[in-house]
Each structure stands twice: as structure tokens, then as C-alpha cells.
Amino acid sequence: MKKPIGVLLFPVLFSLGFTATATTVIPPNFDELVSRAQTIFEGEVTGLQSQWIGEGAEHRIVTYVTFKVDDVLKGDAGTTYSMRMLGGTVEGRTMAVSDAPKFKVGDHDLLFVENNGSQFIPLVGIQHGRFRIQTDESGREILLTGANQPLRDVSQLGTAEAAVVARKPALSVNDFKSAIRSRVAQQQAKAKIQ
């Protein structure tokens, strides 16, 4: 009896390093980002730890990304928050997920987290749920989207980068956080009515 090629090929690919490819995600708009996120916070990466979990067909590498929380906009992140993401390197073996954000100690981010611990990448819309905080030429903190573009307006989220939006100045971190807090309050008020 012949074994399916996938059964034979999987151990070879896994021993060489596994990369999941063709991750396709419909970018969430601003309302979806805020409503789907169970936790929204600003923080700095303080640690990364990869390890094997699961048994048999569920045996995989995960990385715990730990943040020092600077500001919580939704949910309860505490003073430190750890996010479990599929992929990492353990004992010379690497497992990677294409389009998954790559974190390093010192990264300063604003994150929209959903289903932490049960979703392979617990960010709303995978890379769309992470906004990297950077300082521009004038010393002002701005946000970079998952596509590494400056966030200029919340209306650009969930759409292709529009030429009209590209002419606007980058949105400040404080302006984005104000928009998030306002939307969280609106969504909570609407939920109370229903």
C-alpha cells in the first residue's frame, strides 16, 4: 500500500524547518479592530520564549511574547501581558507562519488582541492588529501599520492605501488612542441599549 506523499513529505519538511504559507486575511476596518479585540493596549516587548507544546499531530512550537504594559485601552492587560503565537525556534528547529508579525525585545507597539492562547496568531487580522510605534523626523510618535506604512487616518484601515489619505500627515499615537477610547465607549453604550 502506498502512503500519501503528504505523510512522507511532512516529516522531511518539518525537520528542515516548517513555514506555513499563503496566509490571506481580509484587513479589518477600524470598527472591526475595536469590536473584535478583547484587549487593546500599548506596550513594550520585554521577553520572547519559544517552546514545544502538544503531542502527536498537535506537537508544535509556540513563542510567548511578553510586554510591559504602558496603557490599556480595552480589557484587562495588567502591568505585564504575555501573548502566545504559533512559531519560533527551539533546539535548532524553526517553525514560521508567513505574514505573522515578528517581535523583538524593545519593540514598542499598540496591539489589538483576540483569543490569546487559542488562536494561532492572537491579533485581530494577524498583522493588521499590530501598530508599531516609531518616532518621526520631528520627534513625534507615530504608528506604522502591518504593511509598514504610516497610519494617517482610521478610515484607511480595512481598505487599500488611498492616495487622498497618503497626503495627510501621520496620525499621532495620542490621536489614535483617543479615537479607540471613543469607539470603545460608543460600542459599550450600544451594547447596553441592546
Secondary structure, 3 states (H helix, E strand, C coil): CCCCHHHHHHHHHHHHCEEECCCCCCCCCHHHHHHHCCEEEEEEEEEEEEEEECCHHHCEEEEEEEEEEEEEEECCCCCEEEEEEECEEECCEEEEECCCCCCCCCCEEEEEECCCCCCCCCECCHHHHEEEEEECCCCCEEEECCCCCECCCHHHCCCCCCHHHHCCCCCEHHHHHHHHHHHHHHHHHHHHHC
